[in-house]
């Protein structure tokens, strides 16, 4: 009998707490826009943040509130059409994007300065003298970008990360994961890119990597649209002017400019 009163007291408190929680959940419940639920169902679920919001849930909420319907880069036009239909608005075209690794330093053209035996992570390795590679601007090749890509669009081949553009959605997760900032996301219609990030003088670049940009300006002189210029020992393409003719790639002596 000595234990009966405490037990009944705890049971009573539990029941009271349950009733109060039920009442509060009903009184203070926030009604969710049914359109947000429908929009969330058609989004790809990558939670990449390419739309500018925290994830698919957050984007669905703001679209239901009137935000633009074409911000989901991974979903592309197909998702934009579905979202627009849910919102009852006109279809908005999505500017498809794709990533490119601005490094072409495979094992055959570059080397290493030391043997790395730490955590198999680009972020960890980069903290040790900028990585083990001969080129201080080169891809570390331990696959941090591969681990975060939800679409299987990037892989490390022959020591350097390579993007499969047929799978790439341009979400940008790989770019955010690269500790050296070698991955760039740009308009998917652009097919020519300088796959090198070195700004070392020509002699130092060639000593580090035979496929690096040496700033020779052959591409700059050959480009008929004035879309490529050499600055700080490095060629850079102005994609707003580039027509994708590929003349710069044909004349590049180190083949660091490539048609993707």
C-alpha positions in Angstrom: 0.0 0.0 0.0 2.9 2.3 0.7 3.8 2.2 -3.1 0.2 2.6 -4.4 -0.1 6.4 -3.8 3.2 7.3 -5.6 2.3 5.0 -8.5 -1.2 6.5 -8.9 0.3 10.0 -8.6 2.8 9.4 -11.4 0.1 7.8 -13.6 -2.2 10.8 -13.0 0.6 13.2 -13.9 1.4 11.2 -17.0 -2.2 11.3 -18.1 -2.5 15.0 -17.4 0.7 15.7 -19.3 -0.6 13.7 -22.3 -3.9 15.6 -22.3 -2.1 19.0 -22.1 0.3 18.1 -24.9 -2.7 17.0 -27.1 -4.5 20.3 -26.4 -1.4 22.5 -27.0 -0.6 20.6 -30.3 -4.1 21.4 -31.5 -4.3 25.0 -30.3 -0.8 26.0 -31.4 -0.6 23.9 -34.6 0.7 25.7 -37.7 -1.3 24.8 -40.7 1.0 23.7 -43.6 0.2 24.8 -47.1 -0.9 21.7 -49.0 0.9 23.1 -52.1 4.2 23.0 -50.1 3.6 19.3 -49.5 3.0 18.6 -53.2 6.0 20.6 -54.2 8.2 18.7 -51.8 7.1 15.5 -53.4 8.3 16.5 -56.8 11.6 17.9 -55.8 14.6 15.5 -56.2 15.5 15.4 -52.5 19.2 16.2 -52.9 19.1 18.9 -50.3 22.0 20.5 -52.1 21.1 24.1 -51.4 21.6 25.1 -55.1 18.3 26.9 -55.0 19.6 29.2 -52.3 17.7 27.7 -49.4 18.6 25.2 -46.7 17.1 22.2 -48.5 14.1 20.8 -50.4 11.8 21.4 -47.5 12.7 25.0 -47.1 12.5 25.6 -50.8 9.0 24.0 -51.0 7.8 26.3 -48.3 9.1 29.5 -49.9 7.8 28.5 -53.4 4.4 28.0 -51.8 4.7 31.5 -50.5 5.4 32.9 -54.0 9.1 32.4 -54.7 10.3 31.6 -58.2 9.6 28.0 -59.4 12.7 27.5 -61.4 15.4 27.6 -58.7 15.8 23.8 -58.4 18.9 23.3 -60.6 19.2 19.4 -60.1 15.5 19.0 -61.0 15.8 21.0 -64.2 12.9 21.9 -66.5 11.0 18.7 -65.6 10.7 19.7 -61.9 10.1 23.4 -62.8 7.1 22.4 -64.9 5.6 20.3 -62.1 6.1 23.0 -59.5 4.7 25.7 -61.9 1.6 23.4 -62.4 1.1 23.0 -58.7 1.4 26.8 -58.2 -0.8 27.5 -61.2 1.8 29.8 -62.7 3.6 30.0 -66.1 6.5 27.6 -66.6 9.9 29.2 -65.9 13.0 27.8 -67.7 15.8 26.4 -65.6 19.4 27.4 -66.6 21.0 24.0 -66.5 24.5 23.9 -64.9 27.4 21.5 -64.8 30.6 21.2 -62.8 34.1 21.0 -64.1 37.3 20.2 -62.2 39.9 22.8 -63.1 42.8 20.4 -63.0 44.1 18.0 -65.5 47.0 16.7 -63.5 46.7 13.0 -63.8 49.4 10.6 -62.6 51.1 10.6 -66.0 51.9 14.3 -66.1 52.5 15.2 -62.4 54.0 13.7 -59.3 54.1 13.9 -55.5 56.3 15.7 -53.1 55.8 13.2 -50.2 53.9 10.0 -49.3 50.7 10.9 -47.4 49.6 8.3 -44.8 46.9 10.2 -42.9 43.2 10.3 -43.1 42.0 9.6 -46.7 40.4 13.0 -47.1 41.3 15.9 -49.3 40.4 18.3 -46.5 42.7 16.6 -44.1 45.6 16.2 -46.6 45.4 19.8 -47.7 46.2 20.9 -44.2 49.6 19.3 -44.6 51.6 21.6 -46.9 48.7 22.0 -49.2 48.6 18.4 -50.1 51.1 15.8 -51.4 51.0 16.8 -55.1 53.8 18.4 -57.0 51.5 21.2 -58.1 50.3 23.4 -55.1 47.1 24.1 -57.1 46.4 20.5 -58.2 43.7 18.1 -57.3 44.5 16.0 -54.2 42.5 13.1 -55.5 41.2 11.6 -52.3 37.6 12.0 -53.3 35.9 14.3 -50.9 33.9 15.5 -54.0 32.9 11.9 -54.9 31.6 11.3 -51.4 29.1 14.2 -51.4 27.8 13.8 -55.0 24.3 12.4 -54.7 24.1 11.6 -58.4 27.3 9.6 -58.9 28.5 12.2 -61.4 32.1 12.6 -60.3 34.9 10.1 -59.8 38.7 10.0 -59.2 40.5 8.7 -62.3 44.2 8.3 -62.5 44.7 10.5 -59.5 42.4 13.4 -60.5 38.6 14.1 -60.1 36.6 14.0 -63.3 33.0 15.0 -63.8 30.6 12.9 -65.9 28.5 15.7 -67.4 25.8 13.2 -68.5 25.0 12.7 -64.8 26.0 16.1 -63.4 23.1 18.3 -62.3 25.1 21.3 -61.3 24.0 21.1 -57.7 27.4 22.4 -56.5 28.0 20.0 -53.6 31.3 18.9 -55.1 32.5 22.5 -55.5 31.7 23.2 -51.8 33.6 20.0 -50.7 36.8 20.8 -52.6 39.3 22.3 -50.1 41.2 23.9 -53.0 38.3 25.4 -54.8 39.2 23.6 -58.1 35.6 22.7 -59.0 33.6 25.3 -60.8 29.9 25.2 -61.6 28.8 27.1 -64.8 26.2 27.1 -67.6 26.0 23.6 -69.0 25.9 24.9 -72.5 29.5 26.0 -72.1 31.7 23.2 -73.4 35.2 24.7 -73.3 37.2 25.1 -70.1 40.7 25.6 -68.9 41.4 22.5 -66.8 44.2 24.1 -64.7 44.3 26.4 -61.7 48.0 27.1 -61.5 49.2 30.7 -61.5 52.9 29.8 -61.2 55.3 31.1 -63.9 55.6 28.9 -66.9 58.9 27.1 -65.8 57.5 26.3 -62.4 54.2 25.1 -63.8 55.9 22.7 -66.2 58.2 21.4 -63.4 55.1 20.6 -61.4 52.7 19.4 -64.1 53.2 18.9 -67.8 49.5 19.6 -68.4 49.4 22.9 -66.7 48.7 26.3 -68.2 52.0 28.1 -69.0 50.4 31.5 -69.9 51.8 31.4 -73.4 48.8 33.4 -74.8 48.4 31.3 -77.9 44.8 30.7 -77.0 44.3 34.5 -76.4 45.7 35.3 -79.9 43.7 32.5 -81.6 40.3 33.1 -80.1 38.1 34.8 -82.8 35.6 36.2 -80.2 38.0 37.6 -77.6 36.7 35.2 -75.0 40.0 34.1 -73.4 42.7 36.2 -71.8 45.8 35.4 -69.8 46.1 37.1 -66.5 48.6 36.2 -63.7 50.2 33.4 -65.8 46.8 31.8 -66.3 44.3 31.6 -69.1 40.7 32.3 -68.2 37.6 32.0 -70.4 34.8 34.6 -70.4 31.9 32.3 -71.0 29.6 35.2 -71.9 31.7 35.6 -75.1 32.8 32.0 -75.7 31.1 30.4 -78.7 32.5 26.9 -78.1 34.4 26.9 -81.4 37.3 25.0 -79.7 40.1 26.9 -81.6 41.8 27.7 -78.2 41.8 24.0 -77.3 43.3 23.0 -80.6 46.2 25.4 -80.2 47.0 24.8 -76.5 50.5 23.3 -76.3 49.9 21.6 -73.0 46.3 20.5 -73.8 45.0 22.1 -70.5 42.1 23.7 -72.5 39.6 21.1 -73.4 36.2 20.6 -74.9 34.1 18.9 -72.3 
